[in-house]
Amino acid sequence: MHARVTGVVIEDDAILLLDQGTEGTRSWSLPGGKVENGETLEEALVGLGQVGCGDVCPPGLVWR
């Protein structure tokens, strides 16, 4: 089984959405993706946030 994570980034009453650039009906989504083997959920969420959002999701910005 493969795990995925999705993050919600809220700043100034706005929610961050990423433009996936797809041709289909779903082009905007929350940042997230697949959890790699040996990676914790927190590591995956922060890592994917940094890749997709730059400095919007700095390390340690994970709430439970």
Secondary structure as UniProt FT lines:
FT   STRAND          4..6
FT   STRAND          10..11
FT   TURN            12..13
FT   STRAND          14..15
FT   STRAND          18..19
FT   STRAND          28..29
FT   STRAND          32..34
FT   TURN            37..38
FT   HELIX           41..53
FT   HELIX           54..56
FT   TURN            59..60
//
